Amino acid sequence: MKPHLLTFFCELPFVPLRELFATPGVIDDLVALGAGVSLGLLDLGPERADVVRQLNSKGIPVTAWLLLPESEGYWFNARNLAQATARYDAFRAWTAEHGLEWHSVGLDIEPDIHELRQVLELGWRGLPGLLPRLKRGGRITEARDGYRALVERIRADGYRVDTYQFPFIVDERQSRSTLIQRVSGVLDLPADREVLMLYTSFVRPHGPALLWSYGPGAPSIAVGITGGGVELPGAHAVPPLDWAELSRDLRLAVRWTHDLHVFSLEGCVRQGFLSRLRTFDWDAPVDPPSVKARRVDAVRRVLRGVLRTSALMLR
């Protein structure tokens, strides 16, 4: 069954962004699909506002995907509440100045981009440096309270709030733990729609099993990556999803939710996927990765056991 809403992430600087939406067929394909765009706000300039107005004029739902300069961590996390709040204030002023319309506001909850790059570069060698973070319980509580207040502000301004989360936040929540949040700086925040980022391209060949394990109960699922995104160590060695992989992931995900996201729009356009989705057979058979999913479930049970133990030790 076709999803009720299909949203494409788009994370581009202005010049390639303008070129993307000037590409023949892109706007028409989005309209035909009834699809939305979660637009990464890398800047709040008049040129990006022009793109938003273009999408508004075509009736394409646009989510304001709030981002920070890389110097401030790029994504929202426990360390940059003040910067995130200031960014929202600037976004409100920019929106009013240019008369922009938004379907929702998206908060991308991920570690500080500099810390993430360092962890990816060091691997296990960086583990000892993370241990002092276990004492961050008070900081996590304070940051979470501050972000909850920001969420309420956004709602009071009339916007629905989306959060983009790594799937392990589900295990953390179920275990009533804050271990992962303390170490990584991510936060478990309430939202009107939580989008789990289940990007199978990064975990081949186990990606479909991960999707199958975390899919049940997910309000919205993001699949990918078809190309694009920020530069991270080792990311260049991970090939984007091909058409067969994207088709598989979409057909698996729609079994669990009819609210789907795809990362990214620019990757789909570059590979010629966007127009192909107009005639996509959502009901075509796909083999459930049941055996591998049971292995993922077993790993998750162990993880939740560790997290429950940490919840008792880190009170």
N, C-alpha and C positions, 0 to 999 in steps of 0.2 A: 504494500500500500504506500502511495506517495506521501511523504511527510507534509504536515500542515505548514511548516515553515522551514526553509532551507536558507541558511545565512553563510555568507562567505567572508572570512577575515581578509582584510587588505591592509598591508603594512609597508607603505612605500613613501620615500621622500617625494616632494611635490612634483618635480619634473617627470619622473617615471609614472607618478600617479596620474598626472594630466594626460600623458601619452596612453596609459592603459584605458582610460575612459573615452579617449578619442579613437580607439581601435574600432573599426567597423564591426558591428554585430554585438559588442559587449553589452551595451545598454539594452538592446533589443532582447538578447538572451536572458538577461536578468528579469526583464519585464515578463517575458513569456514563461519563465520558471516561477514567477511570483516570489522571487528570492529577495533576501535582504543583504545588506553589507554592514559588517562591523568594521568601521574605518578607524585605523590607528591614527591618533592625533599626535603625530610626531612634531607638529608645529601648530600654531594658531594664527596662521597668516591669512590674508585675503584670498590668495590663490586656492588654498584648501577649502575655504568657505565657498568659493565658486563651484568646486566639485560637489560639495554637499548640496548646494542649491540645484545643481543639475540633476542630482539623484532625487531630490525632493520633488522637482517638477515632473518627474516620470512616475511618481508614486512608489518609488523603491524605498522600503523601510531601512533607515540608517541608524545604526547604533554608534554612539560616541564612545569609542574604545580609548579610555584615558591612559596616556603614557607620560613619562617624565623624561627629561634629558638623561643621557647615560651617566653624566656626572652625578646625578641624584638617584641612581639605581635603576632607572628605566621602568621597571615594573613596581607595583605597590607591594610593600612588605612592612614588617615591624619597625624598620629603621627609618622610614621616610614618611611618617604620618603628616608632619608639618608641610612637607613639600607636596604631598598628595592633596592636602586640603587647599593649599595655595593654587595648585593646578586646577582644581575644581572651580575655585573662585574666578580664575582667569578664563576658564571655559564658559562659565555663565556670562561673563562680560562679552566675550567673543561671540557667543550665540546671540545675545541681544543686539549687538552692534550690526550683525549681518543677517538677522532675521532667519535663523536656521531652525529646522524642525528635526526632532529626534524620536526614534522609536523607543530607545532605552539608552542607559548609560552603562558601559562595561568597565569593571574593575579587574585588572589582570593581576592575580595574586601569585607572585613568583619571587624567588630569592633575588637579592641585589645582583645585578648583571656582572659586576666586577668580581664578587665572591663566587658566583657560579662559574665564571671563566677560570678562576684560580683553582677551584675544586676539580674541574674537568681536566685542567693541565696537570695537576699533582696526583690525581687519583687517590689511591689508598694512603699515599705519603702525607696527604693533607689531613687525615683523620685526627691525629693528636691536636691539631690546631682548632678543631671544632669542639673538643671536650669542655673547655671553659664555658661554652654557651649553654650548658645544661643548667646553669644557675640563673638563666634569664626568665624565670617564671613570672616575676613581677613585671618585667618589661613587656612580656607577651600579653599579660592581662591588661596593662595600661594601653598598649597599642591596639588591642582588639576592641577595648571600650571606645577608644578614639575613632576607629574606623566604623564602628557601629553608629556612632553619632553622625559621622559623615554620610553613611547610608541613609539615615533618617532625614538628613538635610536634603539629599538628592530626591528622596521620595516626596518630601514636602514641597519641592519645586515642581512636582508633577511628573517625574520620570520613574520608569521601572528600572530596577537595578539588577544587572547581571554580574556574576563573578565567574572568572575563568580559573579553574582549579586543576592541579595535578590530582590524579585519582587516589593517591595514598591518603589524601585528606579524609576520605570516607572511612578508611581503617582507623585513622587517628580519632575521628569523631565517635565511631562505634566503641572504641576502647576507652573513651573519656581520658585521653592522654594529651599531653602537650609536647612530647619529646621531639617530634619532627618539627613542630613549630619553633621550638627553642633553638634547634640546631640550624634550621634553614631560614628562619625569619618569615615563612609563609604564615598565613592566619586563616583560621576557620571562621568565616563571616557569614551571617545570615544574608540572604538575598531573595529577590523575587524569582530569579532563575539561576541555578547553578549549572555551569557548563563544564563537564569533565573533559579534559584534554587527553583523549585516548589516541595518541599518534602512533600508529603501528609501524611507521617507517623507521623509527628509532630502535625498535626491539624485534626486528626480524630474527628468526622465523616465528617468534612467539607472539607477534602483534595481534593476530586474530584471537588468540586465547585470552590475552589481556582484555581485549574489547568484550569478549563473551563473558568474562568474569565480572567486570565492573559495570557492564551495561544494564543489568536488571536494577530498576529503581532510579536510574539516572534521569533527572528532569530533562537534560539536554546533553547530547554527545557531540564532541568535535572530533572529526577524523582528519587524517593527514599524515605526512605533509607532502603536498604536491609540488613544493618549491617555494623559495622565498624565506623571509624571516631574518632575524639578526644573525650576525656572525658569531659562532661559538666554536671553541676548539674541537676538532674532530667532526664537526657538522658537515664539512665539505666532502667527507668520505662517505656520508650516508646518502645514497641515491633517493630521489623523491619517489613517491608512489607512481606506478604506471597505471594505465587505465584498468587493467584486470584487478589490481590491488585496490584501487579506489572503489570500483564497482562492488567488490567483495565486502569492503568495510561499510559502504552505504547500506547494502542489503542486510548485513548483520545488525548494524546499529538501528535500523528502522524497525526491527523486531521489538526493541525495547522502548523506543521513544519516537514520536513523530515531530520532534523539534531537533533538527540537526544543524551542525556547523561544519564547514570545510575550511581548512587552512591549506592553501590560500587561494584567493581569487586570481592573483597574478600568475600563480603556478598553473592553475586550471586553464587560463587563457593561453599561456605560453605552450602548454602541451596539447591544446585543442580540445580540452575536456568540456568546457562550458557549453558549447553548442551541442555536443553529444548528449548532454544531460537532458536536453529538451525532449528527446525520444527514449529516455532511459526506462528500462523495464524494471521497476522496483520489485516486482513479484517473481522475478526469475529465481530458480532454485540456487541455493548456496549451501555448501556443506558446513554444518556447525563444527567448530573445532573442539568437540566435547572432551576428547582425551587430554589434549594439552591444557584445556581450560581447567580440568580437575587438578592438574599439577599447579597451575597458577593459584587455584583456590587453596591448595595445601600450603603453598608459600605464604599466602595471605593469612591463613590461620596461625602460622608461626609468628608472622609479623604482629598480628593482633595480640598474641600472647606476650611478646616482648613489650608492646606498648602498654598493655594492662599492668604488667609488672612495673614499668617505669612510672605509671600513674600513681602507684603506691609509694614508690621510692622518692619521687620528686615533688611531694606535696609541700 
